[in-house]
Amino acid sequence: MDNETQSLEAIVNNNLSGRDLDEFNRIYYGRKDNYEIKFKDSSIAAAKDGDFEIAAYAFPAKKEQTRPPRIVKVGIIQHSIAVPTDRPVNEQKKAIFEKVKKIIDVAGSEGVNIICFQELWNMPFAFCTREKQPWCEFAESAEEGPTTRFLKELAVKYAMVIVSSILERDENHAEILWNTAVVISDTGNVIGKHRKNHIPRVGDFNESNYYMEGNTGHPVFATRYGKIAVNICFGRHHVLNWMMFGQNGAEIVFNPSATIAAEAGSEYMWNIEARNAAITNCYFTAAINRVGYEEFPNEFTSADGKPAHKDLGLFYGSSYFTGPDGVRCPGLSRTRDGLLIGVLDLNANRQIKDRRCYYMTQRLDMYVDSLKKVLDLDFKPQVVHESDKKEKC
């Protein structure tokens, strides 16, 4: 990936300085000072040894007279696969575990309270192939599978809540598959799970060949550190999906994703969707994307008339946090594994709600009535034509 652009941040920092850089930060990120936080020397050494990027930023709130600060350290991890996709399933999974554990260990040593991985982090994103074997063999129980067992130990070790997106095999319901986020408590217990609400049918993202839309609604998980929710990948394109997590009281919404930079990709939208959701819903968002190219043993086509190929394109990383006021931090690299830590004061959520009154002014009653009409088989769009005025005259 030497020929790939490292990041937007690298372009900016290599070409701007002084007042110009301050103005870029103010206009693009929302503040001149990104409140960067330093890491321990041991963490810096571990990241260098493990060849992954580390960065951390604070999102403070104003001091209040009646509430103490609610500081939570949140980590998000982006990474590439660890071995070629033609290796045995268990070997691939084990190699990813070993790679990611090094990053989790750094997060734990830095006191991270909640951590979330990218979508289906423990496997290649193989749904472009439309092949069932061996990819369905990565599926496992959300509650008792090897990935959850592996993470339970780390959750207890570091008193850390872990959000793990996996391919779930529902053993109680005909062993069907789901795209599922498992939420593991700092006690090591599974708090619950959420299944992906919106499934793409675009380009090489042939996910509906494997699993369908989820059936868990919009759950918010009450953890020791705050109320969290998970909007899985394609759900970020649906504003009502984001909205319902807010209505259910989410303070932080994670968006574990697997999205590419190709022509049919989403890179130009990536930097605004989770940010827009944070603004509209007055909560923190964390957007996480995987990294690198993933080449598969057999060629596949994309139904676009172009030659068959063996990879989807570049998964461009660029994971980032946004606060409820819309202020965001610099993202991680487009090309490297990385750990990004946000030190969040959750008091900011209510402060922004009070300041901007978005919930008070959102008029849900009006939209409920309008949406009911849209769903009616006899629905007619409310379009006014010039001729309508003439007829009334």
VONU-482564 format. One record per residue (C-alpha): residue in one letter; x, y negated, z. Coordinates in nm, 3 decimals, padded with zeros to 5 digits. Layout:
rec r = A, px = X, py = Y, pz = Z;
...
end
This chain:
rec r = M, px = 00.000, py = 00.000, pz = 00.000;
rec r = D, px = 00.303, py = -00.226, pz = -00.041;
rec r = N, px = 00.138, py = -00.412, pz = -00.330;
rec r = E, px = -00.179, py = -00.492, pz = -00.135;
rec r = T, px = -00.242, py = -00.830, pz = 00.026;
rec r = Q, px = -00.168, py = -00.795, pz = 00.396;
rec r = S, px = -00.444, py = -01.027, pz = 00.517;
rec r = L, px = -00.610, py = -01.363, pz = 00.464;
rec r = E, px = -00.441, py = -01.475, pz = 00.785;
rec r = A, px = -00.098, py = -01.395, pz = 00.642;
rec r = I, px = -00.170, py = -01.604, pz = 00.332;
rec r = V, px = -00.283, py = -01.897, pz = 00.545;
rec r = N, px = 00.003, py = -01.881, pz = 00.795;
rec r = N, px = 00.260, py = -01.852, pz = 00.517;
rec r = N, px = 00.131, py = -02.162, pz = 00.341;
rec r = L, px = -00.012, py = -02.394, pz = 00.607;
rec r = S, px = 00.137, py = -02.556, pz = 00.915;
rec r = G, px = 00.082, py = -02.849, pz = 01.147;
rec r = R, px = -00.239, py = -03.044, pz = 01.099;
rec r = D, px = -00.340, py = -02.847, pz = 00.789;
rec r = L, px = -00.327, py = -02.520, pz = 00.985;
rec r = D, px = -00.518, py = -02.677, pz = 01.275;
rec r = E, px = -00.788, py = -02.796, pz = 01.037;
rec r = F, px = -00.813, py = -02.456, pz = 00.870;
rec r = N, px = -00.853, py = -02.291, pz = 01.210;
rec r = R, px = -01.115, py = -02.546, pz = 01.317;
rec r = I, px = -01.322, py = -02.516, pz = 01.001;
rec r = Y, px = -01.285, py = -02.142, pz = 00.935;
rec r = Y, px = -01.255, py = -01.983, pz = 01.280;
rec r = G, px = -01.444, py = -02.251, pz = 01.470;
rec r = R, px = -01.160, py = -02.370, pz = 01.693;
rec r = K, px = -00.806, py = -02.501, pz = 01.650;
rec r = D, px = -00.667, py = -02.277, pz = 01.924;
rec r = N, px = -00.743, py = -01.907, pz = 01.881;
rec r = Y, px = -00.663, py = -01.841, pz = 02.249;
rec r = E, px = -00.417, py = -01.566, pz = 02.166;
rec r = I, px = -00.323, py = -01.340, pz = 02.457;
rec r = K, px = 00.020, py = -01.184, pz = 02.509;
rec r = F, px = 00.072, py = -00.809, pz = 02.550;
rec r = K, px = 00.293, py = -00.626, pz = 02.796;
rec r = D, px = 00.641, py = -00.542, pz = 02.668;
rec r = S, px = 00.555, py = -00.173, pz = 02.700;
rec r = S, px = 00.251, py = -00.218, pz = 02.474;
rec r = I, px = 00.456, py = -00.402, pz = 02.214;
rec r = A, px = 00.714, py = -00.122, pz = 02.218;
rec r = A, px = 00.446, py = 00.148, pz = 02.190;
rec r = A, px = 00.282, py = -00.030, pz = 01.896;
rec r = K, px = 00.615, py = -00.059, pz = 01.719;
rec r = D, px = 00.690, py = 00.307, pz = 01.782;
rec r = G, px = 00.343, py = 00.411, pz = 01.664;
rec r = D, px = 00.349, py = 00.173, pz = 01.367;
rec r = F, px = 00.027, py = -00.009, pz = 01.447;
rec r = E, px = -00.062, py = -00.375, pz = 01.485;
rec r = I, px = -00.183, py = -00.524, pz = 01.814;
rec r = A, px = -00.353, py = -00.858, pz = 01.873;
rec r = A, px = -00.571, py = -01.008, pz = 02.146;
rec r = Y, px = -00.782, py = -01.323, pz = 02.179;
rec r = A, px = -00.997, py = -01.477, pz = 02.451;
rec r = F, px = -01.355, py = -01.599, pz = 02.412;
rec r = P, px = -01.416, py = -01.812, pz = 02.724;
rec r = A, px = -01.746, py = -01.959, pz = 02.840;
rec r = K, px = -01.810, py = -02.275, pz = 03.036;
rec r = K, px = -01.788, py = -02.245, pz = 03.414;
rec r = E, px = -02.126, py = -02.221, pz = 03.587;
rec r = Q, px = -02.234, py = -02.316, pz = 03.937;
rec r = T, px = -02.462, py = -02.018, pz = 04.000;
rec r = R, px = -02.294, py = -01.731, pz = 03.814;
rec r = P, px = -01.934, py = -01.610, pz = 03.827;
rec r = P, px = -01.763, py = -01.537, pz = 03.492;
rec r = R, px = -01.848, py = -01.198, pz = 03.339;
rec r = I, px = -01.516, py = -01.111, pz = 03.180;
rec r = V, px = -01.500, py = -00.791, pz = 02.976;
rec r = K, px = -01.201, py = -00.662, pz = 02.782;
rec r = V, px = -01.319, py = -00.502, pz = 02.459;
rec r = G, px = -01.101, py = -00.313, pz = 02.213;
rec r = I, px = -01.164, py = -00.211, pz = 01.853;
rec r = I, px = -00.945, py = 00.032, pz = 01.659;
rec r = Q, px = -00.895, py = 00.058, pz = 01.284;
rec r = H, px = -00.684, py = 00.329, pz = 01.125;
rec r = S, px = -00.613, py = 00.542, pz = 00.820;
rec r = I, px = -00.643, py = 00.919, pz = 00.802;
rec r = A, px = -00.336, py = 01.106, pz = 00.923;
rec r = V, px = -00.276, py = 01.394, pz = 00.678;
rec r = P, px = -00.388, py = 01.473, pz = 00.321;
rec r = T, px = -00.752, py = 01.570, pz = 00.272;
rec r = D, px = -00.662, py = 01.915, pz = 00.135;
rec r = R, px = -00.531, py = 02.025, pz = 00.475;
rec r = P, px = -00.750, py = 02.249, pz = 00.698;
rec r = V, px = -01.035, py = 02.069, pz = 00.875;
rec r = N, px = -00.905, py = 02.125, pz = 01.227;
rec r = E, px = -00.556, py = 02.014, pz = 01.126;
rec r = Q, px = -00.694, py = 01.689, pz = 00.983;
rec r = K, px = -00.900, py = 01.622, pz = 01.294;
rec r = K, px = -00.615, py = 01.703, pz = 01.532;
rec r = A, px = -00.377, py = 01.472, pz = 01.344;
rec r = I, px = -00.624, py = 01.184, pz = 01.372;
rec r = F, px = -00.669, py = 01.255, pz = 01.745;
rec r = E, px = -00.293, py = 01.237, pz = 01.797;
rec r = K, px = -00.264, py = 00.913, pz = 01.601;
rec r = V, px = -00.555, py = 00.739, pz = 01.771;
rec r = K, px = -00.463, py = 00.854, pz = 02.122;
rec r = K, px = -00.147, py = 00.644, pz = 02.101;
rec r = I, px = -00.361, py = 00.338, pz = 02.032;
rec r = I, px = -00.611, py = 00.425, pz = 02.306;
rec r = D, px = -00.321, py = 00.462, pz = 02.551;
rec r = V, px = -00.210, py = 00.106, pz = 02.475;
rec r = A, px = -00.567, py = -00.018, pz = 02.516;
rec r = G, px = -00.591, py = 00.162, pz = 02.848;
rec r = S, px = -00.263, py = 00.018, pz = 02.973;
rec r = E, px = -00.393, py = -00.330, pz = 02.884;
rec r = G, px = -00.707, py = -00.275, pz = 03.091;
rec r = V, px = -00.959, py = -00.248, pz = 02.808;
rec r = N, px = -01.308, py = -00.177, pz = 02.947;
rec r = I, px = -01.495, py = -00.082, pz = 02.628;
rec r = I, px = -01.351, py = 00.049, pz = 02.303;
rec r = C, px = -01.507, py = 00.130, pz = 01.966;
rec r = F, px = -01.368, py = 00.307, pz = 01.660;
rec r = Q, px = -01.454, py = 00.273, pz = 01.291;
rec r = E, px = -01.736, py = 00.471, pz = 01.129;
rec r = L, px = -01.674, py = 00.849, pz = 01.129;
rec r = W, px = -01.326, py = 00.786, pz = 01.260;
rec r = N, px = -01.229, py = 01.153, pz = 01.304;
rec r = M, px = -01.256, py = 01.252, pz = 00.936;
rec r = P, px = -01.202, py = 01.126, pz = 00.582;
rec r = F, px = -01.497, py = 00.938, pz = 00.433;
rec r = A, px = -01.566, py = 01.220, pz = 00.189;
rec r = F, px = -01.927, py = 01.155, pz = 00.091;
rec r = C, px = -01.821, py = 01.010, pz = -00.244;
rec r = T, px = -01.739, py = 01.365, pz = -00.357;
rec r = R, px = -02.095, py = 01.498, pz = -00.314;
rec r = E, px = -01.930, py = 01.828, pz = -00.213;
rec r = K, px = -02.068, py = 02.004, pz = 00.092;
rec r = Q, px = -01.759, py = 02.209, pz = 00.173;
rec r = P, px = -01.539, py = 02.155, pz = 00.356;
rec r = W, px = -01.672, py = 01.814, pz = 00.460;
rec r = C, px = -01.981, py = 01.940, pz = 00.646;
rec r = E, px = -01.743, py = 02.140, pz = 00.865;
rec r = F, px = -01.636, py = 01.815, pz = 01.031;
rec r = A, px = -01.985, py = 01.790, pz = 01.185;
rec r = E, px = -02.015, py = 01.866, pz = 01.556;
rec r = S, px = -02.238, py = 01.828, pz = 01.860;
rec r = A, px = -02.264, py = 01.471, pz = 01.983;
rec r = E, px = -02.276, py = 01.583, pz = 02.345;
rec r = E, px = -02.038, py = 01.879, pz = 02.358;
rec r = G, px = -01.830, py = 01.874, pz = 02.039;
rec r = P, px = -01.448, py = 01.864, pz = 02.038;
rec r = T, px = -01.435, py = 01.490, pz = 01.964;
rec r = T, px = -01.658, py = 01.401, pz = 02.257;
rec r = R, px = -01.466, py = 01.637, pz = 02.488;
rec r = F, px = -01.138, py = 01.478, pz = 02.378;
rec r = L, px = -01.269, py = 01.128, pz = 02.450;
rec r = K, px = -01.438, py = 01.213, pz = 02.780;
rec r = E, px = -01.097, py = 01.274, pz = 02.938;
rec r = L, px = -00.964, py = 00.940, pz = 02.814;
rec r = A, px = -01.279, py = 00.759, pz = 02.929;
rec r = V, px = -01.226, py = 00.885, pz = 03.284;
rec r = K, px = -00.849, py = 00.828, pz = 03.276;
rec r = Y, px = -00.884, py = 00.462, pz = 03.182;
rec r = A, px = -01.231, py = 00.389, pz = 03.332;
rec r = M, px = -01.325, py = 00.297, pz = 02.976;
rec r = V, px = -01.657, py = 00.309, pz = 02.790;
rec r = I, px = -01.595, py = 00.464, pz = 02.447;
rec r = V, px = -01.813, py = 00.427, pz = 02.135;
rec r = S, px = -01.740, py = 00.712, pz = 01.894;
rec r = S, px = -01.895, py = 00.737, pz = 01.547;
rec r = I, px = -01.910, py = 01.099, pz = 01.427;
rec r = L, px = -02.085, py = 01.330, pz = 01.183;
rec r = E, px = -02.334, py = 01.496, pz = 01.417;
rec r = R, px = -02.476, py = 01.844, pz = 01.377;
rec r = D, px = -02.809, py = 01.853, pz = 01.559;
rec r = E, px = -02.803, py = 02.203, pz = 01.700;
rec r = N, px = -03.153, py = 02.172, pz = 01.847;
rec r = H, px = -03.318, py = 02.075, pz = 01.518;
rec r = A, px = -03.223, py = 02.319, pz = 01.242;
rec r = E, px = -02.856, py = 02.211, pz = 01.257;
rec r = I, px = -02.916, py = 01.912, pz = 01.029;
rec r = L, px = -02.660, py = 01.633, pz = 01.002;
rec r = W, px = -02.672, py = 01.273, pz = 01.122;
rec r = N, px = -02.434, py = 00.977, pz = 01.114;
rec r = T, px = -02.421, py = 00.914, pz = 01.488;
rec r = A, px = -02.252, py = 00.684, pz = 01.737;
rec r = V, px = -02.193, py = 00.851, pz = 02.073;
rec r = V, px = -02.158, py = 00.627, pz = 02.379;
rec r = I, px = -01.943, py = 00.778, pz = 02.653;
rec r = S, px = -01.946, py = 00.620, pz = 02.999;
rec r = D, px = -01.637, py = 00.535, pz = 03.201;
rec r = T, px = -01.748, py = 00.826, pz = 03.423;
rec r = G, px = -01.700, py = 01.068, pz = 03.133;
rec r = N, px = -02.072, py = 01.129, pz = 03.085;
rec r = V, px = -02.250, py = 01.073, pz = 02.754;
rec r = I, px = -02.487, py = 00.780, pz = 02.811;
rec r = G, px = -02.665, py = 00.835, pz = 02.481;
rec r = K, px = -02.637, py = 00.814, pz = 02.105;
rec r = H, px = -02.762, py = 00.612, pz = 01.811;
rec r = R, px = -02.814, py = 00.736, pz = 01.457;
rec r = K, px = -02.748, py = 00.516, pz = 01.155;
rec r = N, px = -03.066, py = 00.331, pz = 01.056;
rec r = H, px = -02.987, py = 00.236, pz = 00.696;
rec r = I, px = -02.822, py = 00.472, pz = 00.446;
rec r = P, px = -02.655, py = 00.335, pz = 00.130;
rec r = R, px = -02.735, py = 00.456, pz = -00.218;
rec r = V, px = -02.485, py = 00.249, pz = -00.411;
rec r = G, px = -02.173, py = 00.334, pz = -00.609;
rec r = D, px = -01.972, py = 00.617, pz = -00.455;
rec r = F, px = -02.149, py = 00.595, pz = -00.120;
rec r = N, px = -02.358, py = 00.908, pz = -00.168;
rec r = E, px = -02.437, py = 00.955, pz = 00.199;
rec r = S, px = -02.799, py = 01.061, pz = 00.154;
rec r = N, px = -02.666, py = 01.388, pz = 00.010;
rec r = Y, px = -02.555, py = 01.466, pz = 00.365;
rec r = Y, px = -02.784, py = 01.286, pz = 00.612;
rec r = M, px = -03.086, py = 01.059, pz = 00.612;
rec r = E, px = -03.198, py = 00.748, pz = 00.802;
rec r = G, px = -03.173, py = 00.776, pz = 01.179;
rec r = N, px = -03.460, py = 00.826, pz = 01.422;
rec r = T, px = -03.330, py = 00.662, pz = 01.739;
rec r = G, px = -03.462, py = 00.309, pz = 01.691;
rec r = H, px = -03.246, py = 00.027, pz = 01.828;
rec r = P, px = -03.115, py = 00.147, pz = 02.165;
rec r = V, px = -02.909, py = -00.074, pz = 02.392;
rec r = F, px = -02.680, py = 00.108, pz = 02.634;
rec r = A, px = -02.647, py = -00.035, pz = 02.984;
rec r = T, px = -02.285, py = 00.026, pz = 03.080;
rec r = R, px = -02.088, py = -00.076, pz = 03.385;
rec r = Y, px = -01.938, py = -00.361, pz = 03.184;
rec r = G, px = -02.237, py = -00.491, pz = 02.992;
rec r = K, px = -02.519, py = -00.401, pz = 02.753;
rec r = I, px = -02.392, py = -00.275, pz = 02.419;
rec r = A, px = -02.540, py = -00.158, pz = 02.090;
rec r = V, px = -02.410, py = -00.005, pz = 01.767;
rec r = N, px = -02.515, py = -00.123, pz = 01.421;
rec r = I, px = -02.354, py = 00.141, pz = 01.201;
rec r = C, px = -02.196, py = 00.025, pz = 00.873;
rec r = F, px = -02.466, py = -00.037, pz = 00.607;
rec r = G, px = -02.701, py = -00.163, pz = 00.877;
rec r = R, px = -02.507, py = -00.489, pz = 00.877;
rec r = H, px = -02.677, py = -00.584, pz = 00.548;
rec r = H, px = -03.019, py = -00.575, pz = 00.720;
rec r = V, px = -03.096, py = -00.877, pz = 00.937;
rec r = L, px = -03.387, py = -00.712, pz = 01.119;
rec r = N, px = -03.154, py = -00.434, pz = 01.229;
rec r = W, px = -02.927, py = -00.688, pz = 01.400;
rec r = M, px = -03.230, py = -00.872, pz = 01.538;
rec r = M, px = -03.382, py = -00.571, pz = 01.713;
rec r = F, px = -03.063, py = -00.499, pz = 01.907;
rec r = G, px = -03.083, py = -00.857, pz = 02.031;
rec r = Q, px = -03.449, py = -00.823, pz = 02.123;
rec r = N, px = -03.357, py = -00.517, pz = 02.329;
rec r = G, px = -03.101, py = -00.719, pz = 02.524;
rec r = A, px = -02.765, py = -00.634, pz = 02.364;
rec r = E, px = -02.473, py = -00.850, pz = 02.476;
rec r = I, px = -02.216, py = -00.694, pz = 02.241;
rec r = V, px = -02.304, py = -00.524, pz = 01.911;
rec r = F, px = -02.042, py = -00.310, pz = 01.740;
rec r = N, px = -02.043, py = -00.257, pz = 01.364;
rec r = P, px = -01.828, py = 00.052, pz = 01.294;
rec r = S, px = -01.787, py = 00.065, pz = 00.917;
rec r = A, px = -01.621, py = 00.229, pz = 00.618;
rec r = T, px = -01.621, py = -00.022, pz = 00.335;
rec r = I, px = -01.398, py = -00.085, pz = 00.035;
rec r = A, px = -01.244, py = -00.368, pz = -00.164;
rec r = A, px = -01.334, py = -00.232, pz = -00.510;
rec r = E, px = -01.566, py = -00.406, pz = -00.757;
rec r = A, px = -01.872, py = -00.251, pz = -00.593;
rec r = G, px = -01.726, py = -00.318, pz = -00.249;
rec r = S, px = -01.808, py = -00.571, pz = 00.018;
rec r = E, px = -01.491, py = -00.759, pz = 00.108;
rec r = Y, px = -01.625, py = -01.102, pz = 00.020;
rec r = M, px = -01.925, py = -01.037, pz = 00.249;
rec r = W, px = -01.729, py = -00.875, pz = 00.531;
rec r = N, px = -01.616, py = -01.196, pz = 00.698;
rec r = I, px = -01.965, py = -01.344, pz = 00.722;
rec r = E, px = -02.218, py = -01.070, pz = 00.797;
rec r = A, px = -02.124, py = -00.978, pz = 01.155;
rec r = R, px = -02.048, py = -01.344, pz = 01.217;
rec r = N, px = -02.392, py = -01.451, pz = 01.096;
rec r = A, px = -02.549, py = -01.187, pz = 01.321;
rec r = A, px = -02.363, py = -01.321, pz = 01.625;
rec r = I, px = -02.486, py = -01.673, pz = 01.551;
rec r = T, px = -02.849, py = -01.580, pz = 01.486;
rec r = N, px = -02.882, py = -01.341, pz = 01.779;
rec r = C, px = -02.661, py = -01.516, pz = 02.036;
rec r = Y, px = -02.445, py = -01.215, pz = 02.121;
rec r = F, px = -02.089, py = -01.098, pz = 02.058;
rec r = T, px = -02.020, py = -00.884, pz = 01.752;
rec r = A, px = -01.727, py = -00.660, pz = 01.668;
rec r = A, px = -01.678, py = -00.557, pz = 01.306;
rec r = I, px = -01.452, py = -00.253, pz = 01.255;
rec r = N, px = -01.338, py = -00.108, pz = 00.922;
rec r = R, px = -01.107, py = 00.180, pz = 00.834;
rec r = V, px = -00.776, py = 00.139, pz = 00.650;
rec r = G, px = -00.603, py = 00.280, pz = 00.345;
rec r = Y, px = -00.670, py = 00.502, pz = 00.044;
rec r = E, px = -00.820, py = 00.849, pz = 00.082;
rec r = E, px = -00.752, py = 01.085, pz = -00.208;
rec r = F, px = -00.962, py = 01.400, pz = -00.244;
rec r = P, px = -00.870, py = 01.732, pz = -00.407;
rec r = N, px = -01.131, py = 01.713, pz = -00.684;
rec r = E, px = -01.222, py = 01.429, pz = -00.917;
rec r = F, px = -01.564, py = 01.267, pz = -00.898;
rec r = T, px = -01.748, py = 01.007, pz = -01.104;
rec r = S, px = -01.924, py = 00.689, pz = -00.993;
rec r = A, px = -02.213, py = 00.682, pz = -01.244;
rec r = D, px = -02.065, py = 00.367, pz = -01.398;
rec r = G, px = -01.924, py = 00.507, pz = -01.722;
rec r = K, px = -01.567, py = 00.488, pz = -01.596;
rec r = P, px = -01.327, py = 00.784, pz = -01.584;
rec r = A, px = -01.343, py = 01.032, pz = -01.299;
rec r = H, px = -01.110, py = 00.961, pz = -01.009;
rec r = K, px = -01.002, py = 01.103, pz = -00.673;
rec r = D, px = -01.033, py = 00.808, pz = -00.436;
rec r = L, px = -01.292, py = 00.545, pz = -00.344;
rec r = G, px = -01.052, py = 00.253, pz = -00.337;
rec r = L, px = -00.891, py = 00.056, pz = -00.057;
rec r = F, px = -01.056, py = 00.054, pz = 00.284;
rec r = Y, px = -00.946, py = -00.295, pz = 00.379;
rec r = G, px = -00.949, py = -00.301, pz = 00.761;
rec r = S, px = -00.977, py = -00.669, pz = 00.862;
rec r = S, px = -01.158, py = -00.594, pz = 01.190;
rec r = Y, px = -01.260, py = -00.896, pz = 01.399;
rec r = F, px = -01.469, py = -01.034, pz = 01.688;
rec r = T, px = -01.724, py = -01.316, pz = 01.683;
rec r = G, px = -01.872, py = -01.499, pz = 01.980;
rec r = P, px = -02.238, py = -01.601, pz = 02.016;
rec r = D, px = -02.148, py = -01.955, pz = 01.912;
rec r = G, px = -02.011, py = -01.827, pz = 01.579;
rec r = V, px = -01.646, py = -01.874, pz = 01.674;
rec r = R, px = -01.440, py = -01.580, pz = 01.549;
rec r = C, px = -01.082, py = -01.465, pz = 01.591;
rec r = P, px = -00.825, py = -01.379, pz = 01.324;
rec r = G, px = -00.876, py = -01.032, pz = 01.184;
rec r = L, px = -00.643, py = -00.736, pz = 01.182;
rec r = S, px = -00.445, py = -00.643, pz = 00.872;
rec r = R, px = -00.605, py = -00.516, pz = 00.552;
rec r = T, px = -00.348, py = -00.237, pz = 00.530;
rec r = R, px = -00.227, py = -00.129, pz = 00.875;
rec r = D, px = -00.362, py = 00.064, pz = 01.170;
rec r = G, px = -00.438, py = -00.168, pz = 01.457;
rec r = L, px = -00.584, py = -00.248, pz = 01.797;
rec r = L, px = -00.769, py = -00.576, pz = 01.844;
rec r = I, px = -00.868, py = -00.684, pz = 02.195;
rec r = G, px = -01.127, py = -00.948, pz = 02.275;
rec r = V, px = -01.147, py = -01.087, pz = 02.627;
rec r = L, px = -01.512, py = -01.188, pz = 02.634;
rec r = D, px = -01.703, py = -01.391, pz = 02.892;
rec r = L, px = -02.056, py = -01.258, pz = 02.853;
rec r = N, px = -02.195, py = -01.570, pz = 03.022;
rec r = A, px = -02.151, py = -01.734, pz = 02.681;
rec r = N, px = -02.455, py = -01.547, pz = 02.547;
rec r = R, px = -02.707, py = -01.718, pz = 02.774;
rec r = Q, px = -02.529, py = -02.052, pz = 02.743;
rec r = I, px = -02.566, py = -02.044, pz = 02.364;
rec r = K, px = -02.930, py = -01.930, pz = 02.390;
rec r = D, px = -03.001, py = -02.230, pz = 02.613;
rec r = R, px = -02.815, py = -02.468, pz = 02.384;
rec r = R, px = -02.954, py = -02.361, pz = 02.047;
rec r = C, px = -03.299, py = -02.225, pz = 02.141;
rec r = Y, px = -03.298, py = -01.970, pz = 01.858;
rec r = Y, px = -03.501, py = -01.716, pz = 02.052;
rec r = M, px = -03.750, py = -01.978, pz = 02.165;
rec r = T, px = -03.803, py = -02.100, pz = 01.808;
rec r = Q, px = -03.794, py = -01.773, pz = 01.613;
rec r = R, px = -04.174, py = -01.739, pz = 01.576;
rec r = L, px = -04.199, py = -01.361, pz = 01.591;
rec r = D, px = -04.578, py = -01.380, pz = 01.599;
rec r = M, px = -04.585, py = -01.552, pz = 01.260;
rec r = Y, px = -04.348, py = -01.301, pz = 01.101;
rec r = V, px = -04.534, py = -01.002, pz = 01.244;
rec r = D, px = -04.850, py = -01.122, pz = 01.070;
rec r = S, px = -04.661, py = -01.193, pz = 00.746;
rec r = L, px = -04.490, py = -00.854, pz = 00.743;
rec r = K, px = -04.818, py = -00.675, pz = 00.804;
rec r = K, px = -04.951, py = -00.840, pz = 00.489;
rec r = V, px = -04.639, py = -00.740, pz = 00.292;
rec r = L, px = -04.695, py = -00.375, pz = 00.384;
rec r = D, px = -05.056, py = -00.381, pz = 00.264;
rec r = L, px = -05.109, py = -00.197, pz = -00.066;
rec r = D, px = -05.308, py = -00.497, pz = -00.194;
rec r = F, px = -05.039, py = -00.748, pz = -00.097;
rec r = K, px = -05.009, py = -01.057, pz = -00.316;
rec r = P, px = -04.701, py = -01.280, pz = -00.274;
rec r = Q, px = -04.778, py = -01.631, pz = -00.150;
rec r = V, px = -04.672, py = -01.818, pz = -00.463;
rec r = V, px = -04.820, py = -02.157, pz = -00.547;
rec r = H, px = -04.839, py = -02.262, pz = -00.913;
rec r = E, px = -04.899, py = -02.605, pz = -01.060;
rec r = S, px = -05.215, py = -02.473, pz = -01.227;
rec r = D, px = -05.361, py = -02.394, pz = -00.884;
rec r = K, px = -05.369, py = -02.765, pz = -00.802;
rec r = K, px = -05.541, py = -02.852, pz = -01.131;
rec r = E, px = -05.815, py = -02.596, pz = -01.068;
rec r = K, px = -05.886, py = -02.744, pz = -00.725;
rec r = C, px = -05.914, py = -03.092, pz = -00.875;
end
